[in-house]
Amino acid sequence: MPGTSLTQPTVRTVNTLADGRQLIYYDSGAAAPRCAVDERPLDPQTPGSEVRLDPATGDWVTIAAHRQARTYQPPAEECPLCPSRDGRLSEIPAEDYQVAVFENRFPSLAGPPAEPLRAAEGLWTSGPGAGRCEVVCFTADHEASFADLTPERARLVLDAWTDRTAELTAQPGVRQVYCFENRGAEIGVTLAHPHGQIYALPFTTPRTARMAARAAEHRATTGRNLFDDLLAAERAHGDRVVLAGTHWTAFVPFAARWPYEVHLYPHRRVPDLTALDAEQRDEFPSLYLELLRRFDRLFGAGRTPYISAWHQAPAGQRDELALHLELFTIRRTADKLKYLAGVESGMDAFVNDVTPEDAARRLREVAA
């Protein structure tokens, strides 16, 4: 896997949990491989999810009823993502770790792909919920957040995301790999420990499919790439640019859906994390950490809830789609949240309470 310039080469150690799930440690420097044994008496998991195609919209929906039993907001002393210490056994057998990735015990998607999805009865197309869901623990510190990481540790997380993207993309039947983080109880997070997730999906997500259609229309009309033109226009206009480096630019999109929403693009277009070069990898941690810290300074009310989402090109569409990260919060003021009510939830038509230009100006004002 790629080494780093911010840290020493990454040490990758693969272990197996008591019920057969895979656990991977990522450590920087000359760390010894972690090999603690999971001593919990766990039975193998047999999740049975299903994917169904909405015949009216063409969107895939995952049905995963078994997830009703997943762990929900346990007290800190019972956190399953903390290291195993003092006789308390968790999902991480080691007494400490830097970054750890493991298969979710309550996955929305699991198992190798079967045969291609096909129409079963008339309009109804469905299939097994094949794929993979992983948990990415950013740090062993339960009280920390991603924004508290050093650039070196953030780079280690980037290496883990990249490594997992490469491995999962190569699996048969995987159409798209999605790395993301939900932070905050307001978002619906069930575990407070700083962590994210990775989904290896057997279909292209609806938002990505819409982006691909728009990119194809733009190419047919102009002969150019939509995302190259979008980034160039935002950089030239400037009013919505939040911060920019040599290799990345962060801006509030022209038609932002959320009160505070920032998109972070590499200047050299690439389809996914595996295609970033060394310079892009080196610059990303400092810019991303600054964005997260500005989000936390927006309202003066502690940690801001957010979703951070990597958009990567699905299989077969790597030429036109562009890797980028979308970061947004549902908080619109210090004491008000942006709820998705009738027009958003019912019709997928967003109404934003903050102009994108004002949001960008505010995010520039809260720079350290």
Secondary structure as UniProt FT lines:
FT   STRAND          10..16
FT   TURN            18..19
FT   STRAND          22..28
FT   STRAND          50..53
FT   TURN            55..57
FT   STRAND          60..63
FT   HELIX           65..69
FT   HELIX           76..78
FT   TURN            80..81
FT   TURN            86..87
FT   STRAND          99..103
FT   STRAND          118..121
FT   TURN            122..123
FT   STRAND          124..128
FT   STRAND          131..137
FT   TURN            142..143
FT   HELIX           146..148
FT   HELIX           151..169
FT   TURN            172..173
FT   STRAND          176..183
FT   HELIX           185..187
FT   STRAND          195..201
FT   HELIX           206..222
FT   HELIX           226..237
FT   TURN            239..240
FT   STRAND          241..244
FT   STRAND          248..251
FT   TURN            254..255
FT   STRAND          260..266
FT   HELIX           273..275
FT   HELIX           278..297
FT   STRAND          306..311
FT   TURN            315..316
FT   TURN            318..320
FT   STRAND          324..329
FT   STRAND          331..333
FT   TURN            334..335
FT   STRAND          336..337
FT   HELIX           342..347
FT   HELIX           356..365
//
